[in-house]
Amino acid sequence: MGSSSRLFNRQRTVHEIFGGGFVADVILWRQMNITIGILLVTLSSWVVFERSGYTLLSLVSSVLLLLAVILFLWAKSAAILNRPAPPLPRLHLSEETVTEVASLIRTRLNALLSISQDIALGKDTKLFLKVAAYLLLISVVGGLTDFLTLGYASLLIVLTIPALYERYEDYLDRYAEMVFKKSHQLYLKVDVECIGRVQNWTLERQKLS
């Protein structure tokens, strides 16, 4: 399909829009095993949290506690029985890694603070309206569901809708174009009728006056 026939006359394919790399392959099911694995792991996590009554903090604490106990007992028994210790990697953060992460966080925070300042001082009305709309949407959606369900539903949408759209792209683009043309025609018709009525009403008022 040519770029002029695509939705919004875009020049890039769906794969290119998502970066054209490994992430795009996962989203568009070109790495099917990985995509299915992500969905199954996410679904399992959602079931564990929703059905078992665990919270994220309690689950992480339980897993870390179990891991610490296993490693501790392993190390003690290895020392008593003259066996090798648990094969743990050297846990260390280099100064370069910490510096890079801190620099990235500082850059993002400064950009966020700058945007917040522009909004608070009324310098960017469009940005304020966008942020307000997003926050209102988040508030409404957050009142309807919990964070975990929202996260799982969002991931499910990301891993299904783009792949389905890419598969049926030609059909969906033609249908969307047809709907857009009909909507535009309806808008023009309503606009002409409204303008005509306003003009007639204005002329009648002028004649009466």
C-alpha positions in Angstrom: 0.0 0.0 0.0 1.3 3.5 -0.9 1.9 6.1 1.8 -1.0 8.2 0.4 -3.4 5.3 1.1 -2.2 4.7 4.6 -4.0 6.0 7.7 -3.1 9.7 8.3 -0.9 9.6 5.1 2.0 8.3 7.2 5.2 7.5 5.4 6.5 4.7 7.8 5.2 1.2 8.3 3.9 0.0 11.7 7.2 -1.9 12.3 9.2 1.3 11.7 6.9 3.4 14.0 7.8 1.1 16.9 11.5 1.5 16.2 12.1 -1.3 13.8 14.2 -3.4 16.3 13.7 -6.1 18.8 11.0 -4.3 20.7 9.0 -3.8 17.4 9.4 -7.5 16.6 8.1 -8.5 20.1 5.1 -6.1 19.8 4.2 -7.3 16.3 4.6 -11.0 17.2 7.6 -11.6 15.0 9.3 -13.0 18.1 6.3 -15.1 18.9 7.8 -17.2 21.7 9.0 -14.1 23.6 5.6 -12.4 23.1 3.7 -15.4 24.3 6.1 -15.7 27.3 5.6 -12.1 28.3 1.8 -12.5 28.2 1.9 -15.7 30.2 4.2 -14.3 32.8 2.2 -11.2 33.1 -1.1 -13.1 33.3 0.4 -15.4 36.0 1.6 -12.4 38.0 -1.9 -10.8 37.7 -3.6 -14.0 38.9 -1.2 -14.3 41.8 -1.8 -10.7 43.0 -5.5 -10.7 42.4 -6.5 -14.2 43.7 -4.0 -14.8 46.4 -4.3 -11.5 48.2 -0.6 -10.7 47.9 0.6 -7.2 47.3 3.7 -6.3 45.3 5.6 -5.4 48.5 4.6 -8.6 50.4 5.4 -10.8 47.4 8.9 -9.2 46.8 9.6 -9.5 50.5 8.6 -13.1 50.6 10.7 -14.0 47.5 13.8 -12.1 48.9 13.4 -13.8 52.3 13.2 -17.3 50.7 16.2 -16.5 48.5 18.2 -15.2 51.5 17.4 -18.3 53.6 18.3 -20.7 50.8 21.6 -19.0 50.1 22.5 -18.8 53.8 21.8 -22.4 54.5 23.6 -23.4 51.3 26.7 -21.4 52.4 26.6 -22.8 55.9 26.2 -26.4 54.8 28.9 -26.0 52.2 31.3 -24.8 54.9 30.5 -27.7 57.1 30.7 -30.4 54.3 33.7 -28.8 52.5 31.6 -28.1 49.5 31.8 -25.1 47.1 29.9 -22.0 48.2 26.9 -20.7 46.2 28.1 -19.4 42.7 27.1 -15.8 43.3 28.5 -13.1 40.9 30.4 -10.2 42.4 27.7 -7.6 43.4 29.3 -4.2 42.6 28.3 -1.0 40.9 31.0 0.8 39.1 31.4 4.6 39.5 30.8 5.0 35.8 27.5 3.2 35.9 26.3 5.3 38.9 27.4 8.5 37.2 25.6 7.7 34.0 22.4 6.7 35.8 22.5 9.8 38.0 23.1 12.0 34.9 20.2 10.5 33.1 17.9 10.9 36.1 19.0 14.5 36.6 18.4 15.3 32.9 14.9 13.8 33.0 14.0 15.5 36.3 15.2 18.9 35.1 13.1 18.5 31.9 10.1 17.6 34.0 10.6 20.5 36.4 11.0 22.9 33.5 7.7 21.7 32.0 6.0 21.9 35.4 7.2 25.5 35.8 5.9 26.5 32.3 2.5 25.0 33.2 2.4 26.7 36.6 3.3 30.1 35.2 0.8 29.8 32.4 3.4 30.0 29.6 2.1 27.0 27.6 -1.7 26.8 27.5 -1.8 23.8 25.1 0.6 21.8 27.2 -1.5 22.6 30.3 -4.7 21.4 28.6 -2.9 18.2 27.5 -1.6 17.5 31.0 -4.9 18.3 32.6 -6.7 16.0 30.1 -4.2 13.2 30.7 -4.5 13.6 34.5 -8.3 13.6 34.4 -8.2 10.5 32.2 -5.9 8.7 34.6 -8.1 9.8 37.5 -11.2 8.4 35.9 -9.6 5.1 34.8 -7.9 4.7 38.2 -11.3 5.0 39.9 -12.7 2.2 37.7 -9.9 -0.3 38.2 -6.7 -1.0 40.2 -3.2 -0.4 39.0 -2.3 -4.1 38.3 -5.4 -4.7 36.2 -4.8 -1.5 34.3 -1.1 -2.5 33.7 -2.1 -5.9 32.5 -4.8 -4.6 30.2 -2.4 -1.9 28.8 0.2 -4.6 28.1 -2.4 -6.8 26.5 -3.5 -3.9 24.2 0.0 -3.1 23.2 0.8 -6.7 22.3 -2.5 -7.3 20.4 -3.8 -4.1 18.7 -0.7 -3.2 16.7 -0.2 -6.8 15.5 -3.9 -7.0 14.4 -3.7 -3.6 12.7 -0.5 -4.6 10.8 -2.2 -7.9 9.7 -5.4 -6.2 8.5 -3.8 -2.8 7.6 -5.2 -2.5 4.1 -8.8 -3.3 5.1 -8.7 -1.0 8.2 -7.1 1.9 6.3 -9.8 1.7 3.6 -12.5 1.5 6.2 -11.1 4.4 8.2 -10.7 6.5 5.0 -14.3 5.8 4.1 -15.6 6.8 7.6 -13.5 9.9 7.5 -14.9 11.0 4.1 -18.5 10.4 5.3 -17.9 12.2 8.5 -16.4 15.1 6.6 -19.3 15.2 4.2 -21.8 15.2 7.2 -19.8 18.0 8.8 -20.0 20.1 5.7 -23.7 19.5 5.3 -24.4 20.4 8.9 -22.1 23.4 8.7 -23.8 24.7 5.5 -27.3 24.2 7.0 -26.4 26.0 10.2 -24.7 28.9 8.4 -27.7 29.1 6.1 -30.1 29.3 9.0 -28.0 31.9 10.8 -27.8 34.0 7.6 -31.6 33.8 7.1 -32.2 34.7 10.7 -29.8 37.7 10.4 -31.5 38.9 7.3 -35.0 38.6 8.9 -33.7 40.6 11.9 -32.4 43.3 9.6 -35.7 43.5 7.7 -37.7 43.8 11.0 -35.4 46.5 12.3 
